[in-house]
Amino acid sequence: MSLELHPLCTLFPRLEGVEFESLKADIEANGQLQPIVLHDGMILDGGNRYRACVELGIEPLTSDMDLGDYDLLSYVLSVNLHRRHLTPGQHAAIVAAATDWLNSQTVGRPVNPATLPDSLGQAATLPLETVADRAARSGASERTQRMADKVAKADPDLVKRVAHGEISLPKAVRQIERKDQPEAGTTSDFSRHDSAQESSSESDYGPSPEEIAFLEQQERADREKYDALVEVSYADDKIAAALKLVDTQAQEIARLRAEIAVLRERQTGLMNEKVALESAAKRWKKIAEQHGYKDKGGK
């Protein structure tokens, strides 16, 4: 069985080196404890487990999930975003890229509130619509989220590299800004006029050099902390095995919580539909009685 990764799954970096070998060893010793979640025949969650099973020659356990675009996005972020050792810049980049994916699914389609989760349908707004929404989801500051949004808007492939840890968010922002700068002596009066008109919105979107430097320093500190944790955790095999078990259990809990949240939203939607249908039935019954129609049991 050969499976491809769902576009949302590809936003998250793959395990490599010691971490992946540890996962393989765990599956080889204890079996595949968590199923690989599929949507439309593609891997939504469990890409690392699938790769480990393939390399071990083990038939992977899978579980199918049928969700709409909004529930799909919520599920993937809930299960994956905060169980991995990622920097705030990577978190922000993942959410920015995921938002772009959601927007691409809804382009040209009118938004039907009935297809949204119940709470969103009432508000008639899309999830992750504002910078504040996206920052709250990623756990990054609004300043960091704005930087990630800027990179995602300018270069979707570059923001995925940020998400995978191949390039830091500050470096990606600088790379985008260099592309945006016109060559010396080529700025026309017309382009200067356009630039002046856009300055009010772009100034809120583009980070200052001080903000970029601050984020760069923050990401370095986070990476150093992560590297130190990896060193300590793998210094002792017993500690590493215990940490892996805890991580596996945490992943399963996160997956179940995400599924419960989706089921609760579905339950609420069905209850609302039931109430609406009962109300409509009573209304039509009353209209029928007014026109002289009665139930079969009526006299």
Summary of the structure (lengths in Angstrom):
residues: 299
radius of gyration: 24.8
end to end distance: 65.3
largest distance: 93.2
contacts: 833
relative contact order: 0.10
helix: 68%
strand: 4%
